[in-house]
Amino acid sequence: MKELMLGNKAIARGLFEAGVCFVSSYPGTPSTEITEEAVKYNEIYCEWAPNEKVAMESAFGASLAGRRSFCAQKHVGLNVSADPLYTMSYTGINAGLVIVVADDAGMHSSQNEQDSRHHAIAAKVPMLEPSDSSEALEFTKLAYELSEKFDTPVLIKMCTRVAHSQSIVETSEREEFQKNYVKDISKYVMMPGNAKKRHPIVEARTKALIEYAEKAPINRVELNSDEIGIITASTSYQYVKEIFGNEASILKLGMTNPLPIDLIKNFASKVKKLFVVEELDPIIENHVKSLGLKVWGSNILPRIDEFSQNQIAEAFGKKVSEGISLDENIPVRPPVMCAGCPHRGLFYTLNKNKCTVLGDIGCYTLGAVPPLSAIEMTLCMGASIGAAHGFNKILGKLSENKTVAVIGDSTFMHSGMTGLANVAYNQSNSTVIILDNSITGMTGHQQNPTTGFNIKGDPAGKINLEALVKSMGINRVRVIDPYNLKECNEVIKEELSADEPSVIISRRPCALLKYVKHNPPLKVDSEKCIGCKSCMKIGCPAISMKNGKATVDSTQCVGCGVCSQLCPKKAFESTGEN
């Protein structure tokens, strides 16, 4: 049966057809939809884990038990799970274990654009790269065959364009698979004596995988011309095909680690000029150069951002199309927090009090954007608390009464707890604000350990943040409503003035959650409004100025009332109707 599918949905379909029984992931764009699609198959147990490391370790446990397993994460998530990955390369697997890492060249929703092929090379595990949805499905099934044949976890590298674009796939039936668990201490217990014996096995496996790569059907040659030969992979292959058609010969690599040797040499011998087209780092190019071949790549194409057809065409002196010219420049539309976002009032208060705010990864990172301009640092998941601890340890009284760390509820569970443990253990006078919006908001409303629901929306274990924080040694724990600016202001001042660590839980559900009941939208009494723009200081997209007066877009307003608390003339009033 043929069907139009997103790349991520095709991966999930591949999991189903391959007989996968266990999926554990942490949501991260552009990988999130894989797990959200996989959970629709009753044959597959799916869960959201607290972080990527736990997800990969859980998938390993399921593999050890004899069932095919899977986990997915974005590129920075693989940094978190690198610890188990690198040692799983030594232990090998029992039933097949496949890991998707979704890279984000262009940083559509990421803090960097690292190239995950480095992890595959360093961990010495095979990596496959599909270039469309059909390959996403087929490569997923192939990955399980390779995992079991070569006794290794297998990485599948997706990218934003393949994950979130649609193409035709052909589906087939599910094939069940299971193995028995057999105790094997020398294989699975990686203490030094055993690990030393496993390392040569890894090196031998790499040689065997190179031999496989030489003849693997997913590494294919398309001979069209003896003038130009292009080695490429993933979405870059699609761009090259669109630009060149049959005017150039192509070596399309579906397996990008380990890379073949003889296949590349043979391909190079058939063309006069050899090119590599690959996004981000010159990994294929450097491999080709190590074979003593002359090749063009990073000298004509950039090593930053994602490619486009026009960019590649320009590098080769070709044209794709004239495109559409516009008489006017289209204004940029930077991202902003939604109307009614519970974080807005809190960031307004922090900015008003001139606090130094060390931020974290989540939709609340937009608190750095004008007019709120509150957040001054964002590094990686969970880093805000550790950074605040170090900041305060160095500056002491100069920073303690005006510095806060902000972190979301899901991010706190992901990797913020250890930072708070450090604060409690090493006793920095740090104030931490947990932004509890009752969901994982940034990636599309996934559940987490604090919500009380699992991936299917069924009741699940729920972690009580107040009890957890107190059990970690924090005595001062306060809960505030971020819609109440007076309460926010008072509590923040009190906790910053305290001479011990404290945690403030800013609790209000995300305004976009379907079960949240909103107040009627507000309107502005133009007779009362003096055009002072005090309401504009919160940057709510539902409020704008028209003819010198504030006005409210009733289609966006959720009646949170934060703006009305700023108006000196009480010009905001309820419309009385939803």
Secondary structure by P-SEA (a helix, b strand, c coil): cbbbbcaaaaaaaaaaaacccbbbbcccccccaaaaaaaccccbbbbbcccaaaaaaaaaaaaaaccccbbbbcaaaaaaaaaaaaaaaaaccccbbbbbbbbbcccccccccccaaaaaaaabbbbbbbccaaaaaaaaaaaaaaaaaacbbbbbbbccccccbbbbbbbbbbbbbbbbbbbbcccccccaaaaaaaaaaaaaaaaaaaaaaacccccccccccccbbbbccaaaaaaaaaaccccbbbbccccccccccaaaaaaaaaccbbbbbbcccaaaaaaaaaacccccccccccccccccaaaaaaaacccccccccccbbbbbbcccccccccaaaaaaaaaaaccbbbbbccccccccccccccccccccccaaaaaaaaaaaaacccccccbbbbbcaaaaaacaaaaaaaaaaaccbbbbbbbcccccccccccccccccccccccccccccaaaaaaaacccbbbbbccccaaaaaaaaaaaaaccccbbbbbccccccccccccccbbbbccccccccccccccccccccccccbbbbcccccccccccccccccccccccccc
